[in-house]
Amino acid sequence: MDGQNRKHVVPGTTVDIVLKKDQKTGKLTRGIVKDILTKSGTHPHGIKVRLTDGQIGRVKEIHTP
């Protein structure tokens, strides 16, 4: 599932994000969502989140259990 809809991204979910420094390469970082930072319902580049380890990026893939 992609990370463009805020309703699909909930705290505690495992996601792959692209960090700001990795936007050119597209390198993904996996982690667990702590906070949702995007206020709008959707975002074309992915919902911005903070992971439990403090990293911030845009969600590219949501992993469902």
C-alpha positions in Angstrom: 0.0 0.0 0.0 1.4 3.5 -0.8 1.8 6.2 1.7 -0.1 9.0 0.0 -3.3 8.8 2.1 -3.1 10.0 5.7 -5.9 7.6 6.8 -3.7 4.6 5.9 -0.8 5.7 8.1 -1.3 5.1 11.8 1.2 5.2 14.7 2.7 1.8 15.3 2.6 0.8 11.6 5.8 -0.5 9.9 6.6 1.7 6.9 9.4 2.4 4.4 10.2 6.1 4.2 12.6 8.3 2.1 14.7 10.6 4.2 15.4 14.1 2.9 19.0 13.3 2.3 18.0 10.2 0.3 15.4 11.8 -2.0 17.8 11.9 -5.0 18.7 8.2 -4.7 15.3 6.9 -3.5 17.0 4.8 -0.7 14.3 3.5 1.6 14.5 3.4 5.4 12.3 1.0 7.3 10.8 1.9 10.7 7.8 2.2 12.9 5.6 5.3 12.8 5.7 7.4 16.0 4.1 10.7 14.8 2.3 11.8 11.7 3.5 15.3 10.6 1.5 15.9 7.5 -1.8 17.7 8.3 -3.6 17.3 5.0 -5.5 14.1 4.1 -3.3 13.2 1.1 0.1 14.2 -0.2 1.5 13.3 -3.7 5.0 12.6 -2.4 3.9 10.6 0.7 2.7 11.5 4.2 5.5 12.9 6.3 6.1 10.9 9.5 8.6 10.7 12.4 9.8 7.2 13.2 10.3 5.8 16.7 14.1 6.3 16.3 13.5 10.0 15.5 14.1 9.9 11.7 11.7 12.0 9.6 10.7 11.3 6.0 7.9 10.6 3.6 6.1 7.3 3.5 6.6 5.3 0.3 5.3 1.9 1.4 3.1 0.7 4.2 3.6 -2.9 5.5 0.4 -4.5 6.8 0.7 -7.4 9.3 
